[in-house]
Amino acid sequence: MPGRPPCRCSVPSPATPPIGVITEADIAWAVADGMDVNKTRNHDLLTARPAAASIQDAARTMVNGGFRQLPVADGTGWIGIVDIADVCGALLTPPAA
């Protein structure tokens, strides 16, 4: 729906980093492709380990993969989700002097 924020879901794992992300678009594509939503498993739809190490890497990963969000993890595990507005804002904000 227009004006509604995109829906996304992280797929947690007992291991520290998230194993992937499922977006509203992933589910819509599955339905459009005729997949049986009652039999389709998360791992069949998720984008596994979309990795980036810097803001520029995140932007490149988002553009190349068509992602609007990426999971964020540090050495201890999952800490959140960064979206395309966060990445654009970081790229457009001049570094502190």
N, C-alpha and C positions, 0 to 999 in steps of 0.2 A: 504494500500500500504506500502511496506517495506520502512523504513526510514522516514515515515511521522509521526508526533506526533499524539497520539490518540485524537480523538475529544470528547469533553464533553460539557455538557450544564447544568448550574444550573437552578433549577426551583424556581424562586422567589415567595415570598408570601408577602402579606401585613404585616403579622406578622414578627418579627425581624429575627429569624433564617431561613435559607433556608429550604424548605420542603423536598428537595431531589435532587438527581443528576441522569441525564440520560446520559449514555455513548454510544459511537458508538457500542460497543458490545451488549448493550440492544436492540438497533434498529436492529442489524444484527440477533439476536436471535428471535426477533418478526417476521421478514421477513422469516427466516428459519422455524419458527413454523406455517407459513401460515396466520398470522394475516393480516387483511386488513389495510394497512397503512393509508388509507384515512378515516378510521373510528376509529382507535386506538387513545386513548387519552393519554396525557403525564402521567397522574397519573396511567395508566395501566402498564407503563414501568419503572417508576422511582424507585430508591432505596430510600425509605423514611428514613430520619433522621439517616444516618450512623454516630453515635456519638463516640467520643473519647475524653478523657480529658488530655492525655499526649502523648508524642511521642511513648512510648511503647504501649499505648492503640490504637493509630492510626495504628501502625504496625500490631497489633493483629486484629483490625477491617478489615484492608486491606487483610490480609492473610485469615481470616475466611470467609470474604464475597467475595473474588476474585476481590476487587476493586483496581484500579490503582490511583485513586484520591479520595479525601474527601473534602467536603466543610469546610471552616473555619469560625466560628462565634465567636464573643465575646459577652459580656453582652448587647451591643448596636445593634448588628445585624451582617449581612454578611460582611466578610472582605477579602475573597479570596478562593483559592483552593490550597491544598497541594497535591503533587504527590508522588509516591513511591520513586523517587530519592531524594526528599527533606527529607523524613522520614529516608531513609537509610543513607543519609549524616549526619543527626542529630545523629543517633545511632552510627555511626562510628567515629564521631569527639569527641575527648576527651574533657571533661568539662574544662572551663577556671579555672585556679588556683586562 
